[in-house]
Amino acid sequence: MAEREVGKVTHYYTNIGVAIVEATDTIKVGDRIHIQGATSDFEQGITSMQIEHESVQVAEPGQVIGLKVEEKARGGDTVFVVE
C-alpha cells in the first residue's frame, strides 16, 4: 500500500485524545491515516477533524487541524494518508 505524507503532529492533548496536525497536503474526513514517530506507529480512519473548533471535511496545506486519535501521538510524529 502506498502512503503519502500529509502533515506533522505539533501537539497532543492527552486528556481529550486529540492530535494537532500541521497539514502539508490535503487531508479529508474518511481518509485512512498512519501516524508514525519514535514511539508511535498506528493506523486509523478519520471520523472528524476541526479547525479553530469548527468541524471541517477537508484540510488544505498550511492549515492546522485537530484530529481525534485512537492512540497516543507525539509532537514530531509524521502523518501519512494510506492510499
N, CA, C and O atoms as a MOPAC input file, in Angstrom:
PM7 MOZYME 1SCF
protein

 N      0.82800 1    -1.20700 1     0.00000 1
 C      0.00000 1     0.00000 1     0.00000 1
 C      0.86300 1     1.25900 1     0.00000 1
 O      1.84100 1     1.35500 1     0.74200 1
 N      0.49800 1     2.19500 1    -0.81900 1
 C      1.25000 1     3.45100 1    -0.89000 1
 C      0.80700 1     4.39400 1     0.22100 1
 O     -0.35200 1     4.39100 1     0.63700 1
 N      1.73900 1     5.18800 1     0.68400 1
 C      1.43200 1     6.21000 1     1.68400 1
 C      1.92900 1     7.54900 1     1.17900 1
 O      2.95400 1     7.63600 1     0.50200 1
 N      1.18200 1     8.59500 1     1.52300 1
 C      1.52200 1     9.96100 1     1.11700 1
 C      1.60300 1    10.80600 1     2.38000 1
 O      0.65400 1    10.85700 1     3.16200 1
 N      2.74900 1    11.47200 1     2.57900 1
 C      2.90000 1    12.31700 1     3.77600 1
 C      1.97200 1    13.51500 1     3.67200 1
 O      1.94400 1    14.20500 1     2.65300 1
 N      1.20400 1    13.75800 1     4.74600 1
 C      0.23100 1    14.85200 1     4.70800 1
 C      0.39300 1    15.83800 1     5.85900 1
 O     -0.31300 1    16.84600 1     5.90300 1
 N      1.31300 1    15.57100 1     6.79700 1
 C      1.48000 1    16.52700 1     7.88000 1
 C      2.34600 1    16.02200 1     9.00700 1
 O      2.85100 1    14.89900 1     8.99200 1
 N      2.50100 1    16.91300 1    10.00600 1
 C      3.28300 1    16.61600 1    11.20800 1
 C      2.44200 1    16.94900 1    12.42500 1
 O      1.71500 1    17.94300 1    12.45000 1
 N      2.55700 1    16.09300 1    13.44000 1
 C      1.91400 1    16.36900 1    14.72500 1
 C      2.73400 1    17.44000 1    15.43200 1
 O      3.94600 1    17.29100 1    15.58700 1
 N      2.08200 1    18.51900 1    15.86400 1
 C      2.78200 1    19.56700 1    16.59900 1
 C      2.49100 1    19.49900 1    18.09400 1
 O      3.27500 1    19.99400 1    18.90500 1
 N      1.35700 1    18.88300 1    18.46400 1
 C      0.98400 1    18.79300 1    19.87300 1
 C     -0.02600 1    17.67100 1    20.04700 1
 O     -0.74000 1    17.31300 1    19.11100 1
 N     -0.08000 1    17.11500 1    21.26100 1
 C     -1.06000 1    16.08100 1    21.56900 1
 C     -1.69500 1    16.38500 1    22.91700 1
 O     -0.99900 1    16.60200 1    23.90900 1
 N     -3.01400 1    16.39800 1    22.94300 1
 C     -3.75800 1    16.64300 1    24.18200 1
 C     -4.21300 1    15.30100 1    24.74700 1
 O     -5.17100 1    14.70100 1    24.26000 1
 N     -3.50900 1    14.84000 1    25.78400 1
 C     -3.77900 1    13.53200 1    26.37900 1
 C     -5.20100 1    13.42600 1    26.90100 1
 O     -5.87100 1    12.41800 1    26.68200 1
 N     -5.67200 1    14.47700 1    27.60100 1
 C     -6.98200 1    14.39900 1    28.26100 1
 C     -8.14500 1    14.24100 1    27.29900 1
 O     -9.18400 1    13.70100 1    27.67700 1
 N     -7.99400 1    14.70500 1    26.05100 1
 C     -9.09900 1    14.59100 1    25.08700 1
 C     -8.74000 1    13.71200 1    23.88300 1
 O     -9.57500 1    13.50800 1    23.00200 1
 N     -7.50600 1    13.18800 1    23.83500 1
 C     -7.10400 1    12.30000 1    22.74700 1
 C     -7.09800 1    12.96500 1    21.39000 1
 O     -7.52800 1    12.38000 1    20.39700 1
 N     -6.60100 1    14.20900 1    21.35300 1
 C     -6.58800 1    14.96300 1    20.09700 1
 C     -5.15700 1    15.33400 1    19.72600 1
 O     -4.40100 1    15.85100 1    20.54900 1
 N     -4.80200 1    15.06200 1    18.47300 1
 C     -3.50400 1    15.46500 1    17.93100 1
 C     -3.70000 1    16.72700 1    17.10000 1
 O     -4.64300 1    16.82300 1    16.31500 1
 N     -2.80900 1    17.68600 1    17.27900 1
 C     -2.80200 1    18.89400 1    16.45400 1
 C     -1.81400 1    18.62900 1    15.31400 1
 O     -0.64900 1    18.30300 1    15.54400 1
 N     -2.30400 1    18.77500 1    14.09000 1
 C     -1.51000 1    18.42700 1    12.90900 1
 C     -1.40800 1    19.63300 1    11.99000 1
 O     -2.41100 1    20.26400 1    11.65700 1
 N     -0.17200 1    19.94800 1    11.58300 1
 C      0.03300 1    20.98200 1    10.56800 1
 C      0.05100 1    20.27300 1     9.22000 1
 O      0.95400 1    19.48800 1     8.93200 1
 N     -0.95400 1    20.55600 1     8.40100 1
 C     -1.11500 1    19.85400 1     7.12600 1
 C     -0.11400 1    20.34900 1     6.09000 1
 O      0.08800 1    21.55300 1     5.93200 1
 N      0.51700 1    19.39800 1     5.37700 1
 C      1.40800 1    19.73900 1     4.26600 1
 C      0.80700 1    19.27600 1     2.93900 1
 O      1.35900 1    19.53600 1     1.87000 1
 N     -0.33300 1    18.58600 1     3.02500 1
 C     -1.05900 1    18.12100 1     1.83800 1
 C     -2.53100 1    18.00000 1     2.25900 1
 O     -2.84900 1    18.12700 1     3.44100 1
 N     -3.41800 1    17.75700 1     1.30100 1
 C     -4.85000 1    17.68300 1     1.58900 1
 C     -5.17800 1    16.45400 1     2.43900 1
 O     -4.69500 1    15.35500 1     2.16800 1
 N     -6.00400 1    16.65200 1     3.46900 1
 C     -6.48800 1    15.57700 1     4.34100 1
 C     -8.00900 1    15.70200 1     4.37900 1
 O     -8.54700 1    16.80300 1     4.49600 1
 N     -8.70400 1    14.54800 1     4.27800 1
 C    -10.17000 1    14.57500 1     4.26500 1
 C    -10.73800 1    13.63100 1     5.31700 1
 O    -10.12300 1    12.62400 1     5.66400 1
 N    -11.92700 1    13.97500 1     5.81800 1
 C    -12.67000 1    13.04400 1     6.66200 1
 C    -12.95000 1    11.81300 1     5.80600 1
 O    -13.36000 1    11.93300 1     4.65100 1
 N    -12.73000 1    10.63700 1     6.37200 1
 C    -12.89100 1     9.39600 1     5.63300 1
 C    -11.57200 1     8.79700 1     5.19800 1
 O    -11.50100 1     7.60800 1     4.89100 1
 N    -10.50600 1     9.62200 1     5.16800 1
 C     -9.17500 1     9.09600 1     4.84100 1
 C     -8.71500 1     8.12700 1     5.92100 1
 O     -9.08700 1     8.25200 1     7.08700 1
 N     -7.89900 1     7.16100 1     5.51200 1
 C     -7.21900 1     6.29000 1     6.47700 1
 C     -5.82000 1     6.85800 1     6.65100 1
 O     -5.09500 1     7.05700 1     5.67600 1
 N     -5.44200 1     7.11800 1     7.90900 1
 C     -4.13000 1     7.71400 1     8.15600 1
 C     -3.24000 1     6.76100 1     8.93500 1
 O     -3.70800 1     5.85200 1     9.62000 1
 N     -1.93800 1     7.00100 1     8.80700 1
 C     -0.91100 1     6.25100 1     9.53200 1
 C     -0.05900 1     7.29900 1    10.24300 1
 O      0.51900 1     8.17500 1     9.59900 1
 N      0.01800 1     7.21000 1    11.56100 1
 C      0.83900 1     8.13500 1    12.34400 1
 C      2.06200 1     7.36500 1    12.81800 1
 O      1.95000 1     6.31400 1    13.45000 1
 N      3.24300 1     7.91400 1    12.49600 1
 C      4.48400 1     7.21000 1    12.80800 1
 C      5.50600 1     8.17300 1    13.38600 1
 O      5.67900 1     9.29100 1    12.90100 1
 N      6.17700 1     7.71400 1    14.43400 1
 C      7.22600 1     8.50800 1    15.06000 1
 C      8.16400 1     7.60400 1    15.82700 1
 O      8.20000 1     6.39700 1    15.58900 1
 N      8.92700 1     8.17800 1    16.75000 1
 C      9.89800 1     7.40300 1    17.52100 1
 C      9.22600 1     6.27400 1    18.29800 1
 O      9.75500 1     5.16400 1    18.36300 1
 N      8.05900 1     6.55400 1    18.89000 1
 C      7.36100 1     5.52400 1    19.66300 1
 C      5.91100 1     5.34000 1    19.21800 1
 O      5.19800 1     4.50600 1    19.77600 1
 N      5.47200 1     6.09800 1    18.23300 1
 C      4.09600 1     5.97300 1    17.71600 1
 C      4.13100 1     5.21500 1    16.40200 1
 O      5.04300 1     5.40300 1    15.59800 1
 N      3.14200 1     4.35900 1    16.18000 1
 C      3.02400 1     3.65400 1    14.90700 1
 C      1.64900 1     2.99600 1    14.86000 1
 O      1.48900 1     1.85600 1    15.29600 1
 N      0.65100 1     3.71700 1    14.32800 1
 C     -0.69600 1     3.15900 1    14.25600 1
 C     -1.46100 1     3.74400 1    13.08000 1
 O     -1.13200 1     4.81200 1    12.56300 1
 N     -2.49900 1     3.00500 1    12.67100 1
 C     -3.38100 1     3.44800 1    11.59500 1
 C     -4.78500 1     3.60200 1    12.13800 1
 O     -5.18500 1     2.90300 1    13.06900 1
 N     -5.53200 1     4.52500 1    11.54900 1
 C     -6.93700 1     4.69400 1    11.90300 1
 C     -7.62600 1     5.48400 1    10.80000 1
 O     -6.97100 1     6.11200 1     9.96700 1
 N     -8.95100 1     5.44500 1    10.80400 1
 C     -9.71600 1     6.27200 1     9.89200 1
 C     -9.98500 1     7.62500 1    10.54100 1
 O    -10.03300 1     7.73400 1    11.76600 1
 N    -10.15900 1     8.65700 1     9.71400 1
 C    -10.52200 1     9.98000 1    10.23500 1
 C    -12.04300 1    10.07900 1    10.24900 1
 O    -12.68900 1    10.00500 1     9.20400 1
 N    -12.60600 1    10.24600 1    11.44100 1
 C    -14.05600 1    10.37900 1    11.55700 1
 C    -14.46800 1    11.83400 1    11.73600 1
 O    -15.59200 1    12.21100 1    11.40300 1
 N    -13.55400 1    12.65600 1    12.26400 1
 C    -13.85600 1    14.08300 1    12.39300 1
 C    -12.55900 1    14.85300 1    12.55200 1
 O    -11.56500 1    14.33900 1    13.06500 1
 N    -12.59200 1    16.08900 1    12.10400 1
 C    -11.45800 1    16.99600 1    12.32700 1
 C    -11.98500 1    18.41100 1    12.42200 1
 O    -13.05000 1    18.74300 1    11.90100 1
 N    -11.20100 1    19.24200 1    13.10800 1
 C    -11.63400 1    20.61400 1    13.34500 1
 C    -10.51000 1    21.59500 1    13.05600 1
 O     -9.32600 1    21.28600 1    13.19200 1
 N    -10.92200 1    22.77800 1    12.65600 1
 C    -10.03100 1    23.93100 1    12.53800 1
 C    -10.66300 1    25.02000 1    13.38400 1
 O    -11.80200 1    25.41800 1    13.13800 1
 N     -9.92900 1    25.50900 1    14.38600 1
 C    -10.45200 1    26.55300 1    15.28400 1
 C    -11.80500 1    26.15800 1    15.88100 1
 O    -12.72000 1    26.98000 1    15.93400 1
 N    -11.93600 1    24.91600 1    16.32600 1
 C    -13.14400 1    24.39100 1    16.98200 1
 C    -14.35600 1    24.29400 1    16.06700 1
 O    -15.47800 1    24.11600 1    16.54200 1
 N    -14.14000 1    24.41100 1    14.74400 1
 C    -15.22500 1    24.24500 1    13.77400 1
 C    -14.96200 1    22.97200 1    12.98500 1
 O    -13.85900 1    22.77600 1    12.47400 1
 N    -15.97400 1    22.09600 1    12.87900 1
 C    -15.81000 1    20.86100 1    12.11900 1
 C    -15.63000 1    21.17100 1    10.64200 1
 O    -16.32400 1    22.01900 1    10.08100 1
 N    -14.67600 1    20.46300 1    10.01300 1
 C    -14.42400 1    20.61600 1     8.57900 1
 C    -14.33400 1    19.22600 1     7.95500 1
 O    -14.06200 1    18.24000 1     8.64100 1
 N    -14.56600 1    19.16400 1     6.65100 1
 C    -14.46500 1    17.90600 1     5.91000 1
 C    -13.10600 1    17.74500 1     5.23000 1
 O    -12.64000 1    16.62700 1     5.01100 1
 N    -12.47500 1    18.88000 1     4.89800 1
 C    -11.20600 1    18.86500 1     4.16500 1
 C    -10.26900 1    19.90100 1     4.77700 1
 O    -10.68500 1    21.00900 1     5.11500 1
 N     -8.99600 1    19.52300 1     4.91400 1
 C     -7.96100 1    20.47400 1     5.33600 1
 C     -6.95400 1    20.60900 1     4.20100 1
 O     -6.55200 1    19.61900 1     3.59000 1
 N     -6.55800 1    21.83300 1     3.93300 1
 C     -5.61100 1    22.12700 1     2.85500 1
 C     -4.21300 1    22.35600 1     3.43600 1
 O     -4.07100 1    22.62300 1     4.63000 1
 N     -3.18000 1    22.25200 1     2.58900 1
 C     -1.81400 1    22.50500 1     3.06500 1
 C     -1.70300 1    23.86200 1     3.76000 1
 O     -2.24300 1    24.86300 1     3.28900 1
 N     -0.99600 1    23.87600 1     4.88400 1
 C     -0.80200 1    25.10200 1     5.64500 1
 C     -1.79300 1    25.28000 1     6.78300 1
 O     -1.56400 1    26.08600 1     7.68600 1
 N     -2.90200 1    24.52700 1     6.74800 1
 C     -3.87900 1    24.64500 1     7.82400 1
 C     -3.46500 1    23.76900 1     9.00800 1
 O     -2.78800 1    22.75400 1     8.84200 1
 N     -3.88500 1    24.18100 1    10.20200 1
 C     -3.60900 1    23.43100 1    11.41700 1
 C     -4.93000 1    22.83800 1    11.89500 1
 O     -5.90100 1    23.56100 1    12.11700 1
 N     -4.95600 1    21.51600 1    12.05100 1
 C     -6.19900 1    20.82200 1    12.37300 1
 C     -6.07200 1    20.03100 1    13.67300 1
 O     -4.98100 1    19.62900 1    14.07900 1
 N     -7.20400 1    19.82400 1    14.29900 1
 C     -7.29400 1    18.93900 1    15.44900 1
 C     -7.92400 1    17.63500 1    14.99100 1
 O     -8.99000 1    17.64000 1    14.37600 1
 N     -7.26100 1    16.50100 1    15.29000 1
 C     -7.75200 1    15.18200 1    14.89800 1
 C     -7.93600 1    14.31900 1    16.13100 1
 O     -7.02900 1    14.20700 1    16.95500 1
 N     -9.09600 1    13.71200 1    16.26100 1
 C     -9.31800 1    12.73800 1    17.32900 1
 C     -8.53500 1    11.48300 1    16.95400 1
 O     -8.72800 1    10.93200 1    15.87000 1
 N     -7.64700 1    11.02600 1    17.85000 1
 C     -6.84100 1     9.83500 1    17.54900 1
 C     -7.11300 1     8.73300 1    18.56500 1
 O     -7.45300 1     8.99700 1    19.71800 1
 N     -6.95500 1     7.49700 1    18.11200 1
 C     -7.26300 1     6.33300 1    18.93600 1
 C     -6.11800 1     5.93200 1    19.84700 1
 O     -6.32800 1     5.24100 1    20.84400 1
 N     -4.90100 1     6.36400 1    19.51000 1
 C     -3.73400 1     6.06100 1    20.32800 1
 C     -2.96000 1     7.34700 1    20.56000 1
 O     -3.24000 1     8.37400 1    19.94100 1
 N     -1.97800 1     7.28200 1    21.46100 1
 C     -1.21300 1     8.48600 1    21.79100 1
 C     -0.28500 1     8.86100 1    20.63500 1
 O      0.46200 1     8.03000 1    20.11800 1
 N     -0.35200 1    10.12300 1    20.24900 1
 C      0.56500 1    10.67400 1    19.24600 1
 C      1.50600 1    11.63000 1    19.96800 1
 O      1.23000 1    12.05200 1    21.09100 1
 N      2.60600 1    11.96700 1    19.32600 1
 C      3.58300 1    12.85500 1    19.95700 1
 C      4.03900 1    13.91600 1    18.97100 1
 O      4.04200 1    13.69400 1    17.76000 1
 N      4.42400 1    15.06600 1    19.49700 1
 C      4.95700 1    16.12400 1    18.65200 1
 C      6.10400 1    15.60600 1    17.80700 1
 O      6.98400 1    14.91100 1    18.31500 1
 N      6.10500 1    15.93500 1    16.52500 1
 C      7.15500 1    15.48000 1    15.62100 1
 C      6.77200 1    14.23400 1    14.83800 1
 O      7.43000 1    13.89700 1    13.85400 1
 N      5.69900 1    13.53200 1    15.26900 1
 C      5.25200 1    12.35500 1    14.51800 1
 C      4.80900 1    12.78400 1    13.12100 1
 O      4.28800 1    13.88400 1    12.93200 1
 N      5.02000 1    11.91200 1    12.16300 1
 C      4.61400 1    12.17000 1    10.77600 1
 C      3.26300 1    11.51500 1    10.51700 1
 O      2.99600 1    10.40100 1    10.96800 1
 N      2.41500 1    12.23500 1     9.77700 1
 C      1.07700 1    11.73000 1     9.43300 1
 C      1.06300 1    11.43200 1     7.93200 1
 O      1.43100 1    12.26800 1     7.10600 1
 N      0.62700 1    10.21700 1     7.61100 1
 C      0.51400 1     9.77100 1     6.22400 1
 C     -0.92900 1     9.40500 1     5.93300 1
 O     -1.65900 1     8.97500 1     6.82600 1
 N     -1.34400 1     9.57600 1     4.66800 1
 C     -2.62100 1     9.00700 1     4.21300 1
 C     -2.27600 1     7.70400 1     3.51500 1
 O     -1.37900 1     7.66300 1     2.67200 1
 N     -2.99000 1     6.63400 1     3.86700 1
 C     -2.80700 1     5.33300 1     3.24000 1
 C     -3.68400 1     5.30400 1     1.99700 1
 O     -4.89700 1     5.49100 1     2.08200 1
 N     -3.07100 1     5.07200 1     0.85000 1
 C     -3.82500 1     5.11700 1    -0.42000 1
 C     -4.00100 1     3.75200 1    -1.03100 1
 O     -4.61000 1     3.62500 1    -2.09300 1

